[in-house]
Amino acid sequence: MYAWIWRHLPGPLWVRISTSVAAVAGLCALMWFFAFPWAEPLLPFDDVQVGEIVPGQDVIPYDTETNNTVPTHSVDPSATSVPIPTTVG
């Protein structure tokens, strides 16, 4: 397939190389700006759970609708906004 495309490109070698580079760059731009943003909501890469979920024990430290962390307005720098889950024993 690539040999067929290369044989049908017009011009001398430097024109074929520049046309190939422009075609690859155009394809990458189409994928980057149109295909990947369209497919992003369909892919589960942002929804990561580590360990087992125990109802009533596990605390999700962010809003599940917006996936943003809860802001803290604490003066104490040692305070954390993420509660430390307890172990079930």
C-alpha positions in Angstrom: 0.0 0.0 0.0 2.8 2.5 0.9 4.7 1.6 -2.2 1.6 2.3 -4.3 1.1 5.7 -2.6 4.8 6.5 -3.1 4.7 5.6 -6.8 1.7 7.8 -7.4 3.1 10.9 -5.7 4.0 13.5 -8.3 7.4 15.2 -8.8 11.0 14.4 -7.9 12.2 12.9 -4.6 12.3 16.1 -2.6 8.7 16.9 -3.7 7.6 13.4 -2.7 9.2 13.7 0.7 7.7 17.1 1.4 4.3 15.9 0.2 4.5 12.8 2.5 5.5 14.9 5.5 2.7 17.3 4.8 0.2 14.4 4.5 1.4 12.8 7.7 1.2 16.2 9.5 -2.3 16.8 8.2 -3.4 13.4 9.3 -2.0 14.0 12.8 -3.7 17.4 13.0 -7.0 15.8 12.0 -6.7 13.1 14.6 -5.5 15.5 17.4 -8.2 18.2 16.9 -11.2 16.1 15.8 -10.9 12.4 16.3 -9.3 12.3 19.8 -11.6 15.0 21.3 -14.6 13.1 19.9 -13.5 9.8 21.4 -12.3 11.1 24.8 -15.7 10.9 26.6 -16.1 7.3 25.3 -12.8 6.1 26.9 -12.6 5.2 30.6 -9.0 6.3 31.3 -9.9 9.0 33.9 -12.0 6.7 36.0 -9.4 4.8 38.0 -10.2 2.8 41.1 -7.4 1.1 43.1 -8.3 -1.6 45.6 -11.7 -2.9 46.5 -14.7 -0.7 47.2 -16.3 -1.1 50.6 -19.7 0.6 50.9 -19.8 3.1 53.7 -16.0 2.9 54.2 -14.4 4.3 51.1 -14.5 8.0 50.5 -14.2 9.5 47.0 -12.2 12.7 47.5 -13.8 14.5 44.6 -17.2 15.3 43.1 -18.1 12.4 40.7 -20.0 14.7 38.4 -17.2 17.2 37.6 -14.2 15.1 38.6 -12.6 18.0 40.4 -10.9 17.9 43.8 -12.6 19.6 46.7 -10.9 23.0 47.3 -9.5 23.6 50.8 -9.5 27.0 52.5 -7.4 26.0 55.5 -4.8 28.1 57.1 -3.0 25.1 58.5 -0.6 23.8 55.8 -0.5 20.3 57.4 -4.3 19.9 56.8 -5.3 17.8 53.9 -8.5 17.8 51.9 -8.5 14.1 51.3 -9.7 12.0 54.2 -7.5 8.9 54.9 -9.6 5.8 54.6 -9.5 3.3 57.4 -8.6 -0.3 56.9 -11.1 -3.1 57.3 -9.7 -5.8 59.5 
